[in-house]
């Protein structure tokens, strides 16, 4: 049984979140939460919250224990950006783009063959 959770409009660029997402792709939920607890990146907290939410959805809706779950699919996609600006020297104006991201997690209790979205390896 696959269960998902989505966090939308996280005020962090998807590039920063993908660094954390790639650490835990394909791991068991308890193992992933342990890794995120000791990861010194700001993106670890929202990713951990989404994984915990997906695990709670599985426990409450389908009575699947957290220790049986593993992450089958996880992505960090771009969300709408806020366009801001700042005055600069000599009457100029610089654009500031405040990026945000959507985090999607799918957990499953089925045996894991391999994660669906692999990070490409370049040689």
C-alpha positions as CSV (number, residue, x, y, z in Angstrom):
1,X,0.0,0.0,0.0
2,X,1.4,3.4,-1.0
3,X,0.7,6.4,1.1
4,X,1.8,10.0,0.3
5,X,2.3,13.3,1.9
6,X,3.0,16.7,0.2
7,X,4.4,19.9,1.7
8,X,3.8,22.9,-0.5
9,X,5.5,26.3,-0.7
10,X,8.5,25.5,1.6
11,X,10.5,28.8,1.7
12,X,13.7,27.2,0.5
13,X,15.1,26.6,-2.9
14,X,14.5,23.1,-4.4
15,X,18.2,22.8,-5.1
16,X,19.0,22.9,-1.4
17,X,16.2,20.5,-0.5
18,X,17.4,18.0,-3.2
19,X,20.7,17.6,-1.4
20,X,18.8,16.2,1.6
21,X,16.3,14.2,-0.4
22,X,19.1,12.4,-2.2
23,X,20.5,11.2,1.1
24,X,17.4,9.3,2.1
25,X,15.9,8.1,-1.1
26,X,15.0,4.4,-0.9
27,X,15.7,4.0,2.9
28,X,13.4,2.8,5.6
29,X,11.4,5.6,7.3
30,X,13.0,5.1,10.8
31,X,16.5,5.1,9.3
32,X,15.7,8.2,7.2
33,X,14.4,10.1,10.2
34,X,17.5,9.2,12.2
35,X,19.7,10.5,9.4
36,X,17.8,13.7,9.1
37,X,17.9,14.3,12.9
38,X,21.7,14.6,12.7
39,X,22.0,16.3,9.3
40,X,23.2,19.9,9.8
41,X,21.2,21.4,7.0
42,X,18.2,23.7,7.3
43,X,16.3,21.6,4.7
44,X,16.4,18.5,7.0
45,X,13.6,19.7,9.2
46,X,10.9,20.2,6.5
47,X,11.9,16.9,4.8
48,X,11.6,15.1,8.2
49,X,8.2,16.6,8.8
50,X,6.9,15.4,5.5
51,X,8.3,11.9,6.0
52,X,6.8,11.8,9.5
53,X,3.4,13.0,8.0
54,X,3.4,10.2,5.4
55,X,4.2,7.6,8.1
56,X,1.4,9.0,10.3
57,X,-1.0,8.8,7.3
58,X,-0.1,5.2,6.8
59,X,-0.5,4.4,10.5
60,X,-3.9,6.2,10.9
61,X,-5.5,5.3,7.6
62,X,-4.2,1.8,6.9
63,X,-2.8,0.6,10.3
64,X,0.7,0.0,8.9
65,X,3.5,0.1,11.4
66,X,6.2,2.7,11.0
67,X,8.9,0.1,11.2
68,X,7.5,-1.7,8.1
69,X,7.5,1.4,5.9
70,X,10.2,2.6,3.4
71,X,10.5,5.6,1.1
72,X,9.6,4.6,-2.5
73,X,9.4,8.0,-4.1
74,X,10.6,11.4,-2.9
75,X,11.1,14.6,-4.9
76,X,11.7,18.3,-4.3
77,X,10.2,20.4,-7.1
78,X,10.1,24.1,-7.7
79,X,7.3,26.2,-6.4
80,X,6.3,29.7,-7.4
81,X,9.0,32.3,-6.6
82,X,8.5,35.7,-5.0
83,X,10.0,38.5,-6.9
84,X,11.4,41.3,-4.8
85,X,13.9,44.1,-5.3
86,X,16.5,46.1,-3.6
87,X,17.8,49.6,-4.4
88,X,21.4,49.7,-5.3
89,X,24.0,52.4,-5.9
90,X,23.6,55.1,-8.5
91,X,19.9,54.7,-8.7
92,X,19.9,51.1,-9.9
93,X,17.6,48.3,-8.8
94,X,18.4,44.7,-8.4
95,X,15.9,41.9,-8.5
96,X,15.8,39.4,-5.6
97,X,14.1,36.1,-6.3
98,X,12.9,34.2,-3.2
99,X,12.6,30.6,-4.3
100,X,10.4,28.0,-2.7
101,X,9.7,24.3,-3.2
102,X,7.2,21.5,-3.0
103,X,8.3,18.2,-1.3
104,X,6.4,15.0,-2.2
105,X,7.0,11.7,-0.3
106,X,5.5,8.3,-1.0
107,X,6.0,5.5,1.5
108,X,5.1,1.9,1.1
109,X,5.1,-1.4,3.0
110,X,5.7,-3.5,-0.1
111,X,9.2,-5.0,-0.6
112,X,11.6,-2.6,-2.2
113,X,13.0,-3.7,-5.5
114,X,14.7,-0.3,-6.1
115,X,13.6,3.3,-5.8
116,X,11.5,4.7,-8.7
117,X,13.5,7.9,-9.1
118,X,17.2,7.4,-9.1
119,X,19.8,10.1,-9.2
120,X,21.7,9.9,-12.5
121,X,25.3,8.9,-12.1
122,X,27.7,10.6,-14.5
123,X,31.0,9.0,-15.4
